[in-house]
Amino acid sequence: MKNSFLLLSAIALLGFVSCGEDDGNAAGCPDGFEGDNCAEQVNTKFIGTYDVEMYGQLSGSVSGLASITLDAGTEASPKTATAVITQGAEDGPDEVRINVTLPLTATGDLNSDFTIPVEIVGEVRNSTEYYIPQTSIGFAFNVLGIPASANLSFGIDGVFQGDTLVSTLTGGGDFAGTIVMKGLK
């Protein structure tokens, strides 16, 4: 009888630890799922088309030859873009595919307006936060009519603040600084 009570208690405890009520941490749910009975994919809230306002700067050098600042506007006068967030066929329930073209102005040794197309997979922490670990993308531009290219290293942390997805791009490698992107579906 005593062993039966212990077994019944252990089974009841497992029921509380697994995917019962959502405690916000999705304890016991497989990666990419949360909620009652682990039935909700964490990436679905992110999927959609966003009107984005961005501001901030990244400063650094291109191949050690030219010092430049990549400018995305100011909070009072932000640059704008459209971002599309989807789930690709190969992406898991805790991943999102982000497509956006960053409209930037370069100043310093190089003065030019240009865009950096970004298509990258982000990892979703839960239904309100995502991140992109430090990564690097190449971009092309012209210097005095001569084609040139460089790499931009960065990481991104994003979080919903109400209906607005606020993403902070933090420069790495040769470029330091931050660009804040606020997107509304």
C-alpha positions, 0 to 999 in steps of 0.5 A: 500500500505504501509503495502504491501511494509513492508510485501514485504521488510520483505520477501526479508530480510528473503531471504537474512538471510536464506540459500542464499550465504555461508558466512562461518558461515552457518547462517540460515542453520540447524546443519550440513549443510552449503553453497548455499541453505544449501545443503552441509554436513559439515562433508564430507570433513573430511571423508577418510583415513589419513596417520598421523605423530604425536609428543608430550607428555602427562605426569602424573601418573597411579592411583597415583602409577607410574609417566609416560610420554606418548611419541608420538615422536618429530616433527623431528622424529614423530610416524606414524599411519593410521586414518580412519574418517567415518560417522556412521549410527547413526551419524548426518551430523555434526559428524564424527567417528574417528578410530586411534591407538595411538602408544606411548612409556611410560617412567618414572616409567614404560618403555614400548611401547604400543598402545591405540586404539581410536574410538570416535565421533567428532563434526564438527564445519564447513567444516574446523574444528572439535572437541572432547570435554573432554572425557576419554578412558581406555587403557591396558598395562603390568608392569613387566609382570603384566596386568594393565590399566588406563584412559586417559582424553583428548580433541581434536581440529582439523582444515584443513591447506591446505590438511593437517588435524592438530589435537591437543590432549590436556591431561586432568585429570591425564595427562597434555601436548599435542600431535599434529597429522598431517594427509594427505589423 
